[in-house]
Amino acid sequence: MSTTKLFLGHRLRRLRRDRALSQTDMAQTLAISPSYLNHLERNQRPVTASLLLKLAEIYEIDVRIFAAGGGARTGPDELGEIFSDALLSDLGVPRYELTELAHNAPSIADAVARLYAALKEASRNPSLASSGDARALVTPENWVRDYIQQHRNHFPALEECAETLGGALSDPLSMQEPMRRRLKDAWGISARVVPQAELGTASQDYDADRRLFLISSQLRAENRTFALAYQLALVEFTAVIEKMVAEAAPPDEGIAQLLHMSLANYAAGAIMMPYGRFLKTAEQLRYSIDRLCGEFGANVEQVAHRFTTLGRPGARGVPFFMLRVDPAGNISKRYAGDQFPFSRFGGSCPRWNLHAAFQAAGQVVTQLIETPDGQRYFTVARTIDRPIRTDLSGGLLAIGLGCDIRHAHRLSCADGFDLANAKVTPVGPACAICPRVDCAHRATPPAGRLLAVDRTRKTISPYPFVPA
């Protein structure tokens, strides 16, 4: 670091904008002049080692990832996936140009990603493409997912509010009764469990006229607790959440409602598992999901999701990534406290044992994986029940969690796992951009690569190609 000049202006500017700081504010925090910060952001001065360490200390960033270019919303890997599409692959855009675009013009990279996502949505739903409103092609789930990931799935304002409220409601027996009383005493809202038939297709419903909150009797116990926490978040944190939604500026009312719901869900988890106490307990129990479920009256999915939110400056947890999939491979949740090693627009790699969890229901499946860039991750997968019992919602889901191998020694589920000598499974992003030549699981040929098919010789991979 002392001999290499690091010109990180684009990353420094993105960091400042993501924190909603002016140059004056950030310069004051870093104890440098605004003019010097301006030179740094314009790459007219290199970032010194001492300043890089100060950035890491103050803003809780990973020096290695920041210096290497990590942290952009749309990085070179995502752009590589986009430009591997058949529509663009013949352009042969080199990797270094995609890297320059992601680093030097991140907003344009984000725009390219949004346009590509809209194109994919148009191919799936032609009626939206003919509506004349391009905004209709920005799917709510993608917009909200990108917003949440932009903030590394950590929202300090909600954490602060939820920690105060959750601490006041904490009860070693159950949080349900304290939350029910809070709704009644502070807001005049009565909570009641009713037969599913009274709610139709809903699992919970708030009747504002009668100030009555109804919860399905078919919700599992931990999900009833979460339902109460969610309703509390809606009424207790109205001003905070509405301000966050307004500042996010979603393109339409539907996306605004989904974002509001997502932030209230985040707050509900934070109420049930207040940040400071949860992090301390998680460290003491070495991130044992089952024991944390017992401590906080939560279920596996709620605890796993909470793991991905532990990004508080000065008090960070293990940076996990998380996926939730159904037996058909559809991804319904995708969160990361740090980097996410899989495809942004596609599914996960079939060599990752997330899918094997369905054949080992109720068991914890561990695996050491390695991405094409040489990074290794310790991962665990297990099945979970759906939150509500109905004839139409039967079947299991699978949760996958992972973290960089350098954090694995902090996890109880890694005990007995020989991290130094364990078998390493090579995985990749979407098949269309995966550079691995000899993968027998490859589902599609790699875009922009010359196939090496010989009709007289069959290979393990159905689509052999010439390495770059």
PyMOL commands that set and color helices and strands:
alter all, ss='L'
color gray80, all
select helices_A, chain A and resi 9-18+23-30+34-41+49-59+63-68+76-83+89-91+95-104+106-124+126-129+134-137+140-150+156-169+176-187+196-198+221-236+238-248+253-272+275-284+289-296+300-307+355-360+391-393+405-410+412-414+431-433
alter helices_A, ss='H'
color red, helices_A
select strands_A, chain A and resi 190-194+204-207+212-216+311-312+315-316+321-325+331-336+365-370+376-385+396-404+424-426
alter strands_A, ss='S'
color yellow, strands_A
deselect
rebuild
show_as cartoon
